Amino acid sequence: MDSIDYTEAKFKFLGIRKHFFKDVTYHITVFDEIVIMGITADCQNPKYRIKLSLDTKINWEIRKSKKELESFEFLYQNKKKAVYAQAKDLLKFKQLLAGKVLYEGIGDLYQPLFQVGKGSSAKVYSARNILDQGVYAVKAIEKSFLKLTENGNGIQAFQSEIQILRTLSQYQHNFLVLSEIYEGDSTFYVVTSYLEGLNLSGELEKAKTLPQKRLPIQSIRIIMKKMLTNLQILHSHRVNYTQRLKT
C-alpha cells in the first residue's frame, strides 16, 4: 500500500468519536479524493477511510439552539459512525465535500420557500439554508423517474449531469454553481445557486408588451454574446449540449 503524503492535504481538523467508557480523538485529513481518520496527525494506517464519490453518504447533525453543525455521520461496515467537532471545522469540511458525496437530511438544513419551476423529470424550489441564511435553488428529482428513463440508465445520466455541474461551477458568471447534493428515500436533491429574475422565455414574453413587440437590439446582442460564450465554454470541456438546447 502506498504511503500517505500528508503534504497534499486540503484541510485538517480534530474530531471525537464518543464511546461509553472513553471518547477517542481522531485527526481528520481531507484530500481531493479521500478523507483519512487516524489516531495521529501523520498516521499511515488510519482506521477510517472515506472515499469521496457519489457512493458515499454523509449525514449532518445540527445543534438547533445555535443553528450550527454539531457532528457528521458516515457508514462503516454497515454501521453509522458519528464524529463530533467544532462547528467552524465541520462547516469547512462540509464545504470541501460538497458535490463530491451525497448528503442526507436536507429538511434539517434547508427551509423551502416556493416552487420556481417544474418539468417532466423534476421540480425546482427556492430554499433558505439555515446555516448561512442564503437562498438557493433546489432541484428535486424522483428516483422512480431515473429508473424508467434511458433504458434504465437514468442514474448514470444523473451522475453525468452532476459531473458537468461540478466542471462548470468554476464559471460562476456563466452557469449555475453546484452547492450540494442530497439523497432522500425517494428523491435526489441538487442544490445550486439561485438566480433572481426572469428566464429567457419570460423575457421574450415580457418583450411582447413593449411598443416594438420585441427585445431591443442591444439586449439581443448581449444575450447572443452570452450564449455564444457559454457554448464555447461547453465545447472546451467536451460537454454534449445539443440534447439540452431547445428551439
Number of C-alpha atoms within 10 A of each C-alpha: 5 5 8 14 10 17 8 11 15 13 16 18 17 19 22 17 15 14 8 5 6 8 10 12 18 23 18 22 22 21 19 14 11 14 20 25 23 20 17 13 17 15 15 16 15 17 11 14 15 18 17 20 14 14 9 14 20 20 20 21 18 18 12 11 6 9 14 19 22 20 21 21 18 17 14 11 6 7 9 13 14 18 21 19 19 15 16 12 17 22 16 13 20 18 12 15 22 19 24 21 19 23 26 20 14 20 11 14 20 20 15 16 13 10 14 12 12 12 8 7 14 16 16 19 19 23 21 17 17 16 14 10 11 12 19 20 25 28 23 21 21 17 18 13 17 20 14 12 13 12 8 12 12 17 17 13 14 15 12 12 12 19 15 17 19 17 15 20 18 13 12 11 10 14 15 19 19 23 19 22 23 23 20 16 8 11 17 23 23 21 26 22 19 16 12 6 8 11 9 10 9 10 13 14 14 14 15 12 11 11 8 9 12 15 18 11 9 9 10 12 12 10 13 12 12 14 13 11 13 17 13 12 16 16 12 9 11 10 13 10 10 7 6 6 6 5 2
